[in-house]
Amino acid sequence: MKIDNITLAFWNKIVLKNVNIEIKTWEFVFFIWHSWSWKTSLIRALIWDFKPLYGDIVLDNWWFLYKNLNEEVLSAYRRSIGVVFQDYKLMESKSVYENVAFAMEVCGYNDKYIQKKVPESLEQVGLLSKKDKFVSELSGWEKQRVSIARALVHNPNIIIWDEPTWNLDPDTAGEVMSIFDDLNKEWKTVIIATHDKNVVDKFKKRVIAFKEKEVFSDVSKWVYEL
C-alpha cells in the first residue's frame, strides 16, 4: 500500500497535506502525532471512506483506490483489510454473532461460509460463549474483543487499529498488543494509530510521526518521539 501525495480536508480545513508513505507487505507500523485532527481522516482514507482532496491510495496491484475504483476492486479490497475503530462502531441492538457476521455479509460471502467462520473468529478472542448476547450487555473490554473478531473474521492481509489501548490497563494493553504482534509474525501487515508511548517503546517497530499536518519523521525500530 502506498499513500501517494495525499492532502485531506475536513469541512474545508486541510488536516494533512502532501503525505507520501509506502507501507510494505508484512510491515508493522505505528502512526503517532501531536494533534488529533488528522488521525480519523487518514484512517478513513485508507479504508475507502474519505476521499482525499488530492492524491490517492495505491494498492499492491497498482490499482488506485479513488481514481479508478470499480465494484470488483472495492470488493477485493474490503476482503483484504480489517479495521478496529477506537469507538468500536458496533451495533448495540444486535448480538455478538450478528455484529461479526455483518463484516462478512458486506464483503459478499455466502451464508454457509459465514456460519463457519464467525464462531471460529469468536473462539479466537474468547467470546464464543457470548455469541448470542447483545452488544449492549457486554463490558468495554468484551466490546473491543468483538471488534477484533470482526476485523479478523475474513482473514485480512492488512489490519488497521485506531487507539488500541486508550481505555485499557497496562496488563490488558500488553495482552492485546501481543495478539497483533503474533498476527504480524503470521505475515499480516499491521498499522496502528496511537499516542500510547509505552506500547510504541516496547515493540520498537517502524514509527511515522506527524506534525503540523505533515510527516515529521519516519524511522524503523524506533521509540515514541515527537
C-alpha positions in Angstrom: 0.0 0.0 0.0 1.2 3.5 -0.8 -0.2 6.8 0.4 0.6 8.8 -2.7 0.9 12.5 -2.1 -2.5 12.9 -0.4 -4.0 16.0 1.0 -7.0 15.6 3.3 -9.5 18.3 4.1 -12.3 18.3 6.7 -15.0 21.0 6.5 -12.8 22.9 4.0 -9.9 22.8 6.5 -6.8 20.9 5.5 -5.8 18.4 8.2 -3.0 16.6 6.3 -1.0 17.7 3.2 1.4 16.2 0.7 1.7 12.9 2.6 3.8 10.2 0.9 4.2 6.9 2.8 4.9 3.4 1.4 3.9 0.5 3.7 5.3 -2.8 2.5 3.7 -6.1 2.8 4.1 -7.6 6.3 5.3 -4.4 7.9 4.2 -3.3 11.4 3.8 0.5 11.5 2.9 2.9 14.3 1.4 6.3 13.4 1.9 9.0 16.1 1.1 12.7 16.2 0.7 16.0 18.1 -2.8 16.7 17.0 -5.9 14.5 16.9 -7.3 16.3 13.9 -5.7 14.2 11.1 -6.0 10.7 12.6 -9.6 9.7 11.9 -9.5 11.3 8.4 -6.3 9.3 7.4 -7.7 6.0 8.6 -11.0 6.7 6.8 -9.0 7.4 3.6 -7.1 4.1 4.0 -10.4 2.2 4.1 -12.2 3.9 1.2 -14.4 6.1 3.4 -12.9 9.6 3.0 -11.9 10.8 -0.4 -8.6 12.8 -0.5 -8.7 16.4 -1.8 -5.6 15.5 -3.8 -3.6 12.3 -4.2 -4.7 8.7 -3.8 -4.1 5.3 -2.1 -2.2 2.9 -4.4 -2.9 -0.7 -3.7 -0.4 -3.5 -4.1 -1.8 -4.5 -7.5 -1.2 -0.9 -8.7 -4.9 0.0 -8.7 -5.7 3.5 -7.4 -8.3 3.2 -4.7 -10.1 6.5 -5.6 -9.1 7.3 -9.1 -10.2 4.2 -10.9 -12.2 2.3 -8.4 -14.9 -0.2 -9.5 -17.1 -2.7 -7.7 -14.7 -5.6 -8.3 -11.7 -3.7 -6.9 -13.7 -2.4 -3.9 -15.0 -5.9 -3.1 -11.5 -7.4 -3.2 -10.0 -4.5 -1.1 -12.7 -4.9 1.6 -11.8 -8.5 1.9 -8.1 -7.7 2.3 -8.5 -5.2 5.2 -9.7 -5.5 8.8 -10.3 -2.4 10.9 -10.7 -1.9 14.7 -12.1 1.5 15.4 -11.5 3.4 18.6 -15.2 3.6 19.4 -15.7 0.0 18.2 -18.6 1.0 15.8 -20.7 -2.0 16.9 -24.5 -2.3 16.6 -25.6 -2.3 20.2 -29.0 -3.7 19.5 -27.6 -6.7 17.6 -26.0 -9.8 19.0 -22.3 -10.5 19.1 -22.7 -13.1 16.3 -24.7 -10.7 14.1 -22.0 -7.9 14.5 -19.2 -10.2 13.4 -21.3 -11.8 10.6 -22.2 -8.3 9.2 -18.5 -7.7 8.3 -18.6 -10.8 6.1 -22.1 -10.0 4.6 -20.9 -6.6 3.3 -18.0 -8.4 1.6 -20.4 -10.8 -0.2 -19.6 -14.1 1.5 -22.3 -16.7 1.4 -24.3 -17.8 4.4 -22.7 -21.2 4.7 -19.2 -19.7 4.9 -20.3 -17.0 7.3 -21.8 -19.7 9.6 -18.4 -21.5 9.6 -16.1 -18.5 10.1 -17.9 -16.4 12.7 -17.7 -19.0 15.5 -14.0 -19.6 14.7 -13.3 -15.8 15.0 -15.2 -15.5 18.3 -13.4 -18.5 19.7 -10.1 -16.8 18.7 -10.9 -13.9 21.0 -12.6 -15.9 23.8 -16.2 -14.8 23.2 -17.8 -17.8 21.6 -19.9 -18.4 24.8 -21.4 -14.9 24.4 -22.3 -15.1 20.7 -26.0 -14.7 21.4 -25.5 -11.8 23.9 -26.5 -8.3 22.8 -23.5 -6.0 22.5 -25.2 -3.6 24.9 -24.8 -6.3 27.6 -21.0 -6.5 27.3 -18.2 -4.8 29.1 -15.8 -2.4 27.4 -13.1 -5.0 27.0 -15.6 -7.5 25.6 -16.8 -5.0 23.1 -13.2 -4.4 22.0 -12.8 -8.2 21.5 -15.9 -8.3 19.3 -14.3 -5.5 17.2 -11.1 -7.6 16.9 -13.1 -10.7 15.9 -15.0 -8.7 13.3 -11.7 -7.3 11.9 -10.1 -10.8 11.7 -13.1 -12.9 10.6 -12.3 -12.8 6.8 -8.6 -13.3 7.4 -7.4 -9.9 6.1 -3.9 -9.2 4.8 -3.9 -5.7 6.3 -5.1 -4.8 9.8 -5.7 -1.2 10.9 -6.3 -0.3 14.5 -7.2 3.1 15.9 -6.0 3.6 19.5 -6.0 0.0 20.7 -5.0 0.7 24.3 -6.8 4.0 25.1 -9.1 2.6 27.7 -7.1 -0.4 28.9 -4.9 -1.1 31.9 -1.3 -1.9 31.2 -1.6 -5.7 31.5 -4.6 -5.9 29.2 -3.0 -3.5 26.8 0.0 -5.8 26.6 -2.2 -8.8 26.0 -4.0 -7.0 23.2 -0.8 -5.8 21.5 0.7 -9.3 21.7 -2.2 -10.6 19.6 -1.3 -8.2 16.8 2.4 -8.8 17.2 1.6 -12.5 16.6 -0.5 -11.7 13.6 2.3 -9.7 12.1 4.6 -12.7 12.6 2.0 -14.6 10.6 2.6 -12.3 7.7 -0.1 -9.7 8.3 0.5 -6.0 7.7 -0.3 -4.1 10.8 -1.0 -0.3 11.0 -1.7 1.2 14.4 -2.5 4.8 15.2 -1.7 5.5 18.8 -0.5 8.0 21.4 0.5 5.3 23.9 4.2 5.9 24.4 4.6 2.7 26.4 3.3 0.5 23.6 5.4 2.1 20.9 8.6 2.0 23.1 8.1 -1.7 23.9 7.5 -3.0 20.4 10.1 -0.9 18.6 8.6 -1.1 15.1 8.6 1.4 12.4 7.3 4.8 13.7 5.8 7.5 11.5 5.3 10.8 13.3 3.0 13.6 12.1 3.4 17.2 13.0 1.8 20.4 11.6 -0.2 18.5 9.0 2.8 16.7 7.5 5.0 13.6 8.1 7.6 14.8 10.6 9.7 11.6 10.8 9.7 8.0 9.6 12.1 5.7 11.4 12.4 1.9 11.7 12.8 0.2 15.1 12.3 3.5 16.9 10.5 4.8 20.0 7.8 7.4 20.7 9.4 10.7 19.9 7.8 13.9 18.8 
